[in-house]
């Protein structure tokens, strides 16, 4: 009984000493403080502001009217009436439009062929030619989508007018043209806004990036000054890594308990990004996400001999982490190797679960798979972090003895 109490007391003391040591290290390190403030709040605000317009509007498109008829002008007016396109009709040939396109004065070209009205009135099929840059998916989708929509409306108008000329009522003419009425409903991101799509993913990704960068910088400093074993003296004792690792994870979790309400409560509200989950549910989901990321950061921090190496490494893995989450590109398109690699990164279940909670109105039970996945990663990286910390502390103690 006495031995158990003594072990508990030492673990408790080590736990609180670790929290104090780690917190003082964070407060006294300007690079770590700026990482937490800049990346969690300032960068999120900057990205959200950049995409605050949500959708692209008034994309300039050159219209080459080779017909010059009333019907072709009506078609141009319909294009210009869309929110997405702004028609520029002062181009007389394709070459002039191409020069403007390569100069980025316009983002697409629409060609109305000669005899456009004559062919339509005689019942012949006519062709509208559209050029848009598929290298820029946003502009490409907007130009091609709006032109396709107007083509559909314009074609429908022609058919309906012909039906009405034969004595059909407008309702009968519409029914004959579209026997199947399609009702399309956009789920969750109903405005198809880019900010609503990107920012929740970025918020969850920033949790991982900030933690890994902060832990990497602090670890690099301790390696430079050979201070890991002195900062955490119980590392070399049996079971000494357990309270130290738990203390670090609890401290960083507490920090994000403060950061998340700022991100979700203030930034999201300012830019009208919806949040479809309670703060308590988000907190509950984030606990294993923070734990697994902290333990991962400690596991790989042994590779950072200097502070700067952590920043370079983590900047390099930020984009792959987003890609491997499966939200920017479907997981079904990954090879088996990348599917396996994605499962080892906390941001994969972290981003998916966070987006489903905040944007898709999922209940906590509907993200249990991601939550359990994060706890499994926490356990795996906890073991690796224990080995990494103990190995580093032992190595430092041996170096100090050899110097003596």
Secondary structure, DSSP 8 states (H G I E B T S, - for coil): -HHHHHHHHHHHHHHHHHHHHHHHHHHH-HHHHHIIIIIIIIHHHHHHHHTTT-S---EEEEEEESS--HHHHHHHHHHHHSSSEEEE----SHHHHHHHHHTTS-SEEEEE-TTHHHHHHTT----EEEEE-TTSHHHHHHHHHHHHHHHHHHHHHHHHHHHHHTT--HHHHHHHH-SS-------SSTT--HHHHHHHHHHHHHHHHHHHHHHHHHHHHHHHHT-HHHHTGGGGSTTHHHHHHHHHHHHHHHHHHHHHIIIIIIIHHHTT----S-HHHHHHHHHHHHHHHHHHHHHHGGG-SSHHHHHHHHHHHHHHHHHHTSSSS-GGGS-HHHHHHHHTSHHHHHHHHHHHHHHS---GGGGHHHHHHHHHHHHHHHHHHHHHHHHHHHHHHHHHHHH-
